[in-house]
Amino acid sequence: MDAQCCYEELIKSQAYSPLELPKEARPRERLSIMGPQSLSDRELLAILLGAGIRGKSVYTLADELLELLDTAKELPGMKDILGIRGLGFSKACLVLAMLEFGRRHWGPVGIRISQPEDAYKLLRHYADRKQEHFICISLNGAHEVLASRIITIGLVNRTLIHPREVFSDPLMDRACAVIVAHNHPSGQVLPSPEDVDITRRLKATADLVGINLLDHIIFSGETFYSFSQEQGALFK
């Protein structure tokens, strides 16, 4: 069994410590060799948290924190972080400081989206989620990012979207355009009939409210499908 397979099996069994992994498969070692961009969100949070507690691995803590961050409409507060059993005051402060520093210095706000690949790079880190995450990016007239939000988290292989949920925040942002996207946990990025249907419905709503729907992107960790590139007629 190679290091990656061993790593995956240990993660599935919720190993108590990254030290149980082969050295070359440990998150810190992989980060130092391959760079932070090679790690999943879960692994990055596991490095930040350092260790779990008795009966609860650091990966389980990372999963619970990741779920909180995915579902939060804004940066969580101290009470939210402390609601996760195993995250005490010290670690909660560390997480909140990391989130705020990242927001101030390297958040997505202001990034210009000029092609589908730009949006994919912004969203790719969601590809490892086990459920579909439907995301909306609000853009100004220059196609610079105003905000990026998870609209809903669906079942393993489908998500339920209503246009009002998608456009309520962009209207508050005074957005001129939006890009919507969702991950396919299966890794298959070709759109389903449901994907085509929701794209058409969102396009009709966008036209009604005066916001330009630039694209609907379906993505995995390796590739993506862009409606604007493949089915441009939907957006005319």
Secondary structure, 3 states (H helix, E strand, C coil): CCHHHHHHHHHHCCCCCHHHCCHHHCHHHHHHHHCHHHCCHHHHHHHHHCCCECCECHHHHHHHHHHHHHHCCCCCCHHHHHCCCCCCHHHHHHHHHHHHHHHHHHCCCCCECCCHHHHHHHHHHHHHCCCCEEEEEEECCCCEEEEEEEEEECCCCCCCCCHHHHHHHHHHHCCCEEEEEEECCCCCCCCCHHHHHHHHHHHHHHHHHCCEEEEEEEECCCCEEEHHHHCHHHHC
